[in-house]
Amino acid sequence: MENKENEKNTNREMTDKTFRNYLFLITFGICLLVALQNINGLVGYLGLIMNIITPILIALGVAFILNIPMAFIEVHVLSFMNRFKNKRNRDINKGKRMIAITLTFMLVIGIISGIIVFVIPQVSASVDTLMIKLPGYVDSFNSLIDQLLAFFNLPESLWNDITIQWDNLMEQFGSLLFNSVPEIFNATKNITVGFFNTLMGIVISIYLLADKERLLALKDKLIYAYIRKDQADFIKDVSVTANQVFHGFIAGQITEAFILGTLCTVGLAILQIPYALLIGVLVGATSVIPVFGAFLGAVPSGFILLVVNPLYCLIFVIYIIALQQVESNIIYPRVVGGSIGLSGLWVLIGMIIGGSLFGFLGIVLGIPSFAVFYAVFREITNKRIEKMEAIS
């Protein structure tokens, strides 16, 4: 009798569970159908929500990046404050955190001020000089082409056709620039909105950095309160992996870009190549993009030097190729290290997928995102294999 009662209760529970599953599927299908029928309004609401939470997203990004130097300052610079810990331990930690935040922002402001005071005027002077001398460079380049055509006995019509195509290209560029005036106005408006959002994001990031332990604890509390324990443990493991990968990748990529830009500037200055600082800044800025960044900055730099003097361009191309080899084999492995844990093939796949979905930001962050996915998928696969081997 008791067995029949237990079996009856079990069947009732299975029936209730099946009913809840079907009810969930029906509700989800109805919601999906309504969303598809009102897709335009849904997109508008999503855009409105994104505009509202944009400062928060910026704050999360700023806090994540600034947490890297702030944690270093807390551990290595302010470690002496640990000796003053007593019963008022919380007050000491709070004061230590505020000092670390202040020093971090002072460091960032100092770096930006140094760039504004020392680098930008030099780069601006180089650009002004280049613009002034560019017509003379172009005339010299044209004379060189004429000499090459005469030396190789090539028909003059070839150069005339090239000149005509070049003039057409310049006309199209001017027309494009004129037609892009409304776009420039919209971009100016977007920059103003972006500046306000960034300012709000920086203010919010200070609060995030000050209370990061409490916020992380609240995050874990919410996860374990509303999600099954095994799933919550999985989410927590993924969060730890993502934090390690993104922390190492972003810090390493910025450091690598700074080193590469500095080496490029110093090397070109030693080789007495003109506009060394301008080219170094360009190469260093584009080096934030993994793998191909240095070459992207080298293309316009090489074009500038080609117009100035083809010999300078040849020297620059040889130097940047050698520097790229040093970067790939020495600098990148030591600075970025194993933070991403991906081979070259998976790095390219991560860049392609990220760039296709989210543009420039996707190219930069696609690699660590794919590295996190790769690490999690590899761990799940290994556990499944171990479980199957244990069963067999």
N, C-alpha and C positions, 0 to 999 in steps of 0.2 A: 504493500500500500504506500509506504514511504517512498519507494523507488518510483512508483507511478506519479506521485505528487512532485518529486524532483524533476522527473522528465517533463511533466506538464509545465512547471515553472521555467525550465530551460527552453522549451518550445515557445513559451510566451515571450521570454526575453529575446529570442532570435527573431520572433515575429515583430516585436516592437523595434528592434534594431534595423530590420529590413525596411519597416515602414518609415523610420526616420531617414534612412539613406535615400529611399525613393522620394520622400518629401523634399529633402535637400536638393536632389537632382532636378525635380520639377521646379522648385523655387529658383534655382540657379539658371535653368533654361529660360524661365519667364523673364528674369532680370536681364539676361543676355539679349533676348529678343527685343525688349524695350530699349536697351542701350543702343542696339544696332539701328533701330528705327529712329532714334533721336541722337544720332552720332554727332551732328553738327553742334547741337546744344551741349552735349557731353564734352566735346572738345573745348567749347568755350568755357565751361565750368572748370575743366582741368587747367586751362590757361590762367583763369582767375586764381585758382588755388596755387598754381606755381608762382604767380606774381606775389601772392601773399607770403608764401614760405621761402621765397628766394633769399631774403636776408638771413633766415635760419640756416639754409643750406650753405651760404657763404660763410656763416659763422662756424659751422661744423668743419668746413675745409680749412679755414684760417686757424681754428683751434687745433686741428690735427697736425698741421704743418708747424705751428709755433710750439706745440708740445714737444717737438724734437729738441730744439735748443733749450727749452725750459726744463725738461727732464735732465739734460746734461748739466745745466747750471745747478739744479737742486742736488744732484748726486755728487758732482765733482767740485763745484765752486763753493757751495754753501754747506758742505759736509761738516764744517767746524761747528755749526749751530746744533748739531746732534748732542754735543757735550753739555748743552744747557737744558736738556730735557729733564723735566721733573714731573710733579703732579699736574702741572699745567701744560701737559704735553700737547694738547690740542691747540693752545694758543701759540706755542712755538712753531708747530707745523703750519698753522694759518699764516703767521708772520713770515715764515720761510717761503711759503707759496707766493705771497704778495711780493716779496723781494725778488723772487725768481721771475715772476711775470713782469715786474718793472724792468729788470735787467734785460729780459728778452725783448721787450718793446724798445728799450734804449738801443740794443744791438741792431734790431731791424731798422730803426730810424737812422742810426749811424751809418749803416750800409747804404740805405737809400740816399742819405745826405751826401755821402762820399761819392756815390755815382753821379748825383746831380752837380756837385761842385767840381769834381775832377774829371770824370769820364765824359759826361755829356758835352761840356764846352769843347773838349778836344775833338770829339766825334763831330760836333757841329762845325768846328773850324775846318776839319778835313772835308766835310761835305761841301762847305762854301768854297773852299779852294778847288775842289773837284769840279764844281759847277762853273767856276770862273775859267778854269783851264780846259774844260771839256771841249769847247769848239776847236782849240788848238790841237788837242789830242785827236779829235776826229779828222782834222785836216792832215795831220801826220799819218794817221792810219790809212786815210785814202791815198796819200802819196805812196805809202808802202805797198798798198794793193796794186796801184798803177805800175810800180816797179816790178812787182812779181808777175803781173800780166805781161809786161814787156820782156821780162827775162825768160819766161816760159813760152813766149810767142802765142799767147792766148788772144782770141778776138776781143776787141774793145766792146763789142755788143754784149758780151757776157757781163762785164762790169756795169754797162748801162742798164741791162735788165735787172741786175741786183739793186742798182740805185733806185730804179723806178719802183720796184717792189718795196724797198725800204721807205720811200716817200709815201707810198700808199699805206704802209703799216703805220707810219707816224700820223697820217690823216685820220685813219681809223681810231688810233689811240686818242687823238684830240677830240674826235666826235664822241667816243666812249666817255671821256672825262667830262665833257659838257653835259651829256645826257645823265651822268651819274650825280649831278648836283642835288636833285631831290633825295637820292639815296644818302648823300653826304649829310643832308639836313636830318634825315631820320637817324643816321648813325650818331650825329651829335646829340639828338634827343635821347637816344638809347644810352649814350655815354653818361649823360647827366643822371638818368635814372639808375644806371649801374653804379655811378659814384655814390649816390645816396644809399643804395642797397649795400654797397661795400662798407660804407661808414657805419651803417647800422650793424652789419655783420661783424665788424671789428669790435664794436661795443659789446655785442652779445657774446663774442668769443672770449672776452675777458671773464665774464661770469662763468662760461663753460670751463675755462682753465682753472678758475678759482675753486670750483666745486666738482671737479671731474670725478673724484672718487665717489662722492655721494650720488652723482648722476649715473655712474656705471653700476653702483650697487642698486639703484632704483631700476635700472634696465634689467638687471639679472632678476630682481624681485618680481617684476611684471612678467618676465618670460616664464619663470617657474610657477607663477600663480595661475597663468592661463594656458600653458602648454604642457603636454605630458612630459614627464621627467626625462625620458630617453631622448625625445625630440629637443628639449631645452638644453640637455648636455651637448647634443650635436650642434645646435646653434651657437652655444658658447665656444665650442672648439673651433668652429668656422670663424667666429669673431676674433679669437686669439690668433689664428693663422693669418687672417686678413690684416690685422693690425701689424703683425711682424713683417709681412711681405710689403705692405704699402709703406711702412716706416722705413725699412731698409732701402726700398726702391727710390722713394722720393728724396731722401737724404743723400743717397749715393748719386742719383742722377743730377741733382743740383751741384754737388761737389765736383762731379766729373765735368759738367759744363763749365764751371769756373776754372778748373785746371786746364781744360782744353783751350778755352779762350785765352788764358794767360800765356800758355806755351805758344799759341799761334801768334799772339802779339809780340812776345819777346823774340821768337825765332825770326819773324819777318823784319823786326827792327834790326836784329843782328845782320841779316842778309841785305839790309838797306833797301827794303822794298817799300815804296811809298804807301801811305794810308794804312800803316800797320795796325794802329789802334782801331780804326774803323772796321777793318776786316776781322780783327780779333774779336771785337764785340759782336759782330754779325755771326761769326762762326760759333762763338760761345753761346749766344742766345738761341740759335737753332739746334745746338747740341742737347738741349733739353729733350728734344725728340729723339727717342732711342734709335740706334742702328744707323739711320740715314741722315740724322740731323746735321752732322758736320758737313756732309756733302751738299745738303740743301743750302747751307750758308756759303759753301765754296763756289757754287755756280755763279751768283751775281758778283762775288768778289773777283773770280777769275775773269768775268766779262769786263769789269772795271779796269783791271790790270792789262787786259788784252788791248783795250783802247789806248791806255797810257803808253804801254810798251809791251809788245809780244814776248820779249825776253823775260820781263817781270812775271808775266802770266805763266810761262813755262817753269820758272823757278818756283812759283807759288804752287803750281799743280804737283810738282815733284815733292815739295815740302809737305803739303797737306796729305798726300798719299802716305808718305812716311809717318807723319804724325798720326794718321788714322790707324796705321798698323800698330804703333805704340799704344794708342788708346784701346784698341781691340784686345791686344794680347797682354798688356801690363796694367794700364790704368783701370779699365772697366772691371776686370776680375778682382782687383784689389779693393776698389772703392765700392762698387755695387755688390761684388762678391756673389755668394750663393743666395742672396735675398729673394730672387725670383725662381731659381731652380728649374729653368726651362732651357731646352736646347734651342739652337738657332731657328729650326723649323717652327717650333711652337711659338717662339717670339714673333716671327713674321705672321703667323696665323692670328695671334692676339692683336697685332697692329692692324691687320686688314679688317678683322671683325669689328674692333673698336672704332676705327676710322670710318667704316661704312655706316655704323649706327649713330655715332656721336661726333663726327668730324675731328677737329684738331684735339679736343680734350679726350676723345676716345682713343686717338693714336697714342697719347701720352699715358693714359691710365688703362688702356686695353691690355698691356702686358702684365702689370701686377694683378689685374682682375682675372685674366686667364690663368695666371700662376696660382691664384687661390683656388679657382675651379679645378685646375689640374691636380693640385695637392689633395683637395677634398675627394675628388673622384678616385685618385690613386689609393687613398686610405680606405674608402668604401670597397673598392675592388679587392684590395688585399685582405680585408676582413671577411668578405664573402668567400674568397678562396680558402682562407683558414677554416671557416665554418664548414665548408663542403668537405675539406680534407678530414676534419674531425668527425664528421658524420660517416664518411666512407671508411 
